[in-house]
Amino acid sequence: MTSLKQKTSQTMKPATAAKKLGIYLDAAPTGFQEGVVSREELSALQADPPQWLQELRQNGPHPRPVVAAKLG
């Protein structure tokens, strides 16, 4: 008898995903803040960012590490 393992998608908290995307979590849409983000979803957001993500990256508000990197 062989057991088949189902491949489960790894998920992360919205705060972790926001950090990886370089955005301030409180400025993200409510749906993003309240859900969980899978690695596949994160990859899709990085590869083809939606309008809200593009605007946040361009106009802010920016998290501390992003501001620090810009200031040097």
Sequence and secondary structure as in RCSB ss.txt:
>XXXX:A:sequence
MTSLKQKTSQTMKPATAAKKLGIYLDAAPTGFQEGVVSREELSALQADPPQWLQELRQNGPHPRPVVAAKLG
>XXXX:A:secstr
          EE HHHHHHHHT  GGGS HHHHHS EEHHHHHHHHHS  HHHHHHHHH    HHHHHHHH 
